[in-house]
């Protein structure tokens, strides 16, 4: 497909575009569509002196998405469902072309004055990123999760509750069988919620995880048990500042490969500060084990800090920048590296700029530019990449 065809597709799709967050709160049936054009300078996340075995080092990507959502209040019950289909097309590396289906259903339930909670089920499909998985093959990840949480009020401010979840992650065409996993979890919690939306929750969770296609031995991590102790909540010390997140301690032990056991502190703190009438600054600091946005199915400890200032130029225009630095420690075999993993570490920095234009409540446009660089123990995993994109969105 020629480059002018991508440009024409983007122009034609402007009648299908959105970026208005206000519409998300509307009840009833809603439709959305978007068209995004992305330029990748280093699609396969290769070091400077390497080229892919097939396809092109840089590429132009077209992502087209159509979706629908429905939400309704039935008495005190809040029910919503959203479905989206997306087609991703690569100009040079067309062997990576794929279609994805995302589904999200949620029921926020209430029984009487004392009981409330939620039941959710979701599926997402996405191409495995080449920053973690070396090679040039197409591997589409299908992630599914079902979760139930129920709380009972003891007093108007105090509550106790429990939850259960089941998670699966699979890769298409048997491309990464060792990375497929299953996880079942249960949790107990209790908390305090004063007036003003602030809350404090103390929880204990137990997860049983399994990599069904791995062998069970001291040199493999087929099954593990993980326990999470957490204190989470939100706090607004002033009218313009809010903190939210959690602090905790996690232990993970393997049935056979006890040399890969892990224990240590984890946490994620987010801050939002309305610095001025038009300037808003958000930031985060996190330390996580197997963070989903990094590696949903591998043993890796991620430490990161980030900040995002955003300037609301007018009712229709917003400019923003984002900076994040993160370090990842592969304390055990993460399952996707060809060479043995032993205390491997990686440092990564990302800098991004973006602009958004809300033409109306339903129609919006955006553009972004991002630079990222990774420095690893192995030169083969070093890379620099630039990503640029333009987007048009519609919601009605």
N, C-alpha and C positions, 0 to 999 in steps of 0.2 A: 504493500500500500504506500502511495506517495505521500510526502509530507503535506502537500496542499490538501489532500483528502482529510487528514487529521484536523487541519485548520477549518475546513468546511464543516466537518462534523461538530466541532466546538461551536462554530457560529450558529449552526442550525439548532443546536441543543440549548441555546440561551433562552428559548421559549419554554424550556423544561427545567428551570433552575431555581435554587433557593438557598438562603442561609439564615433565615429568620428563626431565631430560637423561640420567639414568642409563640409561633404556631404549634410548637411541641406541646404546649399546655392545653390545647384545644381538645375537646371531647368529640367523639364521632369518628367518621371515616375520613382519612386523609391519604393523599397520594403524594409521592415525591419522585423526582428524577434528577440525575446529575450527570455531567460530562466533565471528565478531568483529563488533561493532557500533561504528561510527565516526561521530563528529560532527565535521564540518568547518565552521568559521565563515567561511572564505573559500576555497571549493573551487577557484575558478579563479585564485587568487592575484592578485587585482586591487587597484589602489590604492583608497584610502578613498572617493573620489568616483565610482567606476565600478561599473556593474552589468553582468552578462552579457547577451548578446543573447538567450539562451534559457536555460531552467532557472532555478535559484535561486542566489543568492550563497552561502548556507549550505545544508548538506544533511546527511541521515542516510544512511549507507552500511552495507550488510550484505555481509559477505564470508564465504562458506561454502566450506570446503575438505575434500576427502576424499583420502587418500593411502595408499600401500602401499609397503613396502620389503622387500628380501630381501638378506641377506648370508651368505656362507659361506666357510669356509676349506677349500680343496682342497689338501691338502699344505701347501706354503709359499705357495700362491697365495690372495690375498684378493680376492674378487669381491663386488660389491654393486651393486644397482640400486634406484632409488626413482622412483616416479611419483605425481604429484599433480594433481588437477583442482580448479579453483576457480571459483566463480560470484560475481560482484560485482554488486550491485544498488543503484541510487540511488533515494531516495524521490522527489525532485523532478526531477533531471536524468537521467531514465531513458534518454535517448538515449546515455548513457555505459555502460549495462549491457554486460557482456561475460563470456565464459568463457575461462579460461586453462589451458594444459597445461604442466606442468613435468616434465622427465625428467632423471635424472642416473644415469649408469652409470660404474663405475670398476673397474679391474683393477689391483691392486698386485701386480706380478709379480716373481718371483725365479727366476733360472736359475743353478744351482750356488751357489758361495760368493762369486763375484766380481760377478755381474750382478744388478741390481735396478732397478726403475723403476715407472712407472704409465702406463696408457692410460685416458683419460676422454673421455666424450661427454656434453654437457648441452644442454638447451634450457630457456629460461624465457620466459614471456609476461606482459607487464604493460602497464597503461595508461600512456601518456606523461604525465609530470607537467606541470601547468600552470605550475609555477614557472620552467620553461625554455622551454616551447613555448606561445606566446600563442594565444588562440582558445578556442573551446568545443566543438570537434569531438572525436569519439572516434578515437583513434589508438593501436592496440595494437602494441607492439613485440615482435617475436620475435627473441630472441638465441640463437644457437647457437655452440658451440665444441667442437672436437675437438683433443685434445692428447696427445702422446706424449713421454715423458721416459725416458731410459735412462742409468744410471750404472754404471761399472765400478770396483771397488775395486783400487787399486794396492798398498796396504798395509792393515793392519787399521784405519788411521785416515784415510788419504788416498784420494780418489777423483776420477775425471774423468767427464764425461758430456756428452750432447747432447740436444736436444729439437726438436720441430717442432709447429706449431699452425695451425689454420685457423678463422677467426671470421667470422660473418656477422651482420648486424643489418638487419631489414626492418620497415617500418611498413605496417599494414593499409590496404586500400582506396585505395592510392595517395595517402594523406593527406600524406606527407612524402617524396616521391621523392628529393629532393636529400640527405636524411639517410641513406638506405640505404647501407651500406658493406660491403666485404669486406677481410679482412686475412689474410695468410699470414706466418708467422714461423718462424725457425730460431734456435737458440742453442747455444752451447758454454759449458761450465762446469767448474769444478774446486773441490774443497773439502776441508776438514779437520773431522773429527767425533771429538772426544775422548769419554771416558766422561762420563756424567752428562747426556746429551741436548743439550749445547751443540754448536754447529756454526758454521762460517764458509764461505761459498760465494762465489766470484768468477765472474761470468758476463758474456758478451757476446751480445746478441741483435739480430737484424736483422728488421725487419717491413716488408713491402710492402703498403700500403693503397690502396684504390680506392673512390671514390664513383661507381658505375657510371652514375648518371643525371645527372651533372653534365657540363658541357662542359669541354673541355681548352683553357684559355687562360691568359694572364697574370692575368686577373681572376677565375679560378675555380680551385678546388683539387681537381681530379679524382683525381689520384694523388700519393702521397707515399712516401718511404722514411724509415724511422726506425731509429736505432741506439741501443741501451741498453747502458750499461756499469754494472754493479752489484756491490756487495759487500753480501751479506745474511747474516743469521745470528741466533743467539739466545745470550743470556748471562745467567747467574744469579749476581750478585756475592755474594748472601747467600741463605739458605734461604727468605726471605720476599719477595724482590724478583727480578723477571725482566724483561729487556729483549729485544725482538725487532724485526725489521724490515729495512730496507735503506737504503743511501745510494748514489746513482749520478749519472750524467750522461747526458743524452739529446740527440740531434740529430734534427731532422725537416726534410726538404727536399722541396719540390714540384717536379714535372717542369717546369711552366710558371710557376706563380705563386711564383717564388723570393722575391718581396717578402714572402711569408708564412712563410718559413723560420724555424725556431726552434732554439735550443740553450741549454741551461742545466742547473743541478743539480736533481735530484729526490730524493725520499726519503720514507720513512715509518718512524717509530720508535714502538713501543708499549711501555708500561710497566705491569706488574702488581705491586702492593704489598699484601701482607697486613698491614695496619696493626695489626690486633688479631685476637683470636680470632673476632670476628663482623664486623669491618669490612674490606672489600677495596676498594682504590682502583685503578682503571685509567685510563690516559690515553694520548693519542696526539698526535703532531705530524706533519704531512705536507705535502709539496709535490709535486704530481703534474701531469702533462700529460694532459688528456683522461681524468680519473679516471672509472672506469665508474659509480661511484655518483652522479656529477654529470652527465656527458654522455658516453655511450659512443662517440659518433661525431663529436665536434666538437673543434676546436682551442680549448682553454681551459686556463689554468694555475690550479690551485687550491692555495691555502695555507690550512691550518687547524690549530687546536689544540683539544683537547677533554679533558674529565675526567669520570669516572663513579664516584662513590662508591656502594657497595652495602653495606647492613647486613643480615646474616642474623639476624633477630629470633629465630627459632626454626628447628627442622628443617623447618617447613612454610611459614614466612612470610619474605619478603624485601622490603625497601624500597630503592629506588634513586633517584638523581637523575642528570641528565646535562646538561652544558653544553658547547656547541661554538661557536666563532667561526671563520668562514672568509671569505677574500677570493678572488675570482676575477677573473682578468685575461684578457679576450678579445683576445689579441694579434693574431689574424687573424679572418677572417670565419667565425663559427661556423655559419652556414648556416640559422639559424632566426629571425633578426631581420629585420624588414622594412626598417629603415633601415640605411645603411652602418655597418659596425663599424670603429672606429678607436680602439684603446687604451681600450676600454670596461672599466670596473671595477665590481664589485659587492661589498658587504659584507653578511654575513648572520650573525645570531646565533640560536641555538636553546637553549631551556631546557626540560628535561623532568623529570617525576616519574612513578614507576611503582611498582606493588605487585604481588607475586605470591604466590599461596597454593597450595601443593602438597598437596592433600587426600590423595593416595596416590601411589604410583609411576606410576600410569597417568592419574590425573585431576588437573587443575589449572585455576586461574582467574587472571586478571590484569586490571589496570586501569592506564591511563596518561593523562597530561595533558601536552601540549606546546605551548609558545608559540614562534613564530618571527617574525623581522622581517628585511626586506631593505631596504637603502639602495643605490640605483643611481645612475649618472650621469643616467639618464633617469627623470623622475618617473613615467612610465607603467609602469615596472618596480618601483617601490616597493610593498611590501605588508606587512601584518601578518596573522597567522593563528593561530588556536587549534584544536588537534585533541585530542579526547578519545575514549577507546575502552575497551571492556570485552571480554574474551575468555574463552572456555572451550575447553579442549583435552583430547583423549583419545588415548592410545596403548596399544595392547594387542597 
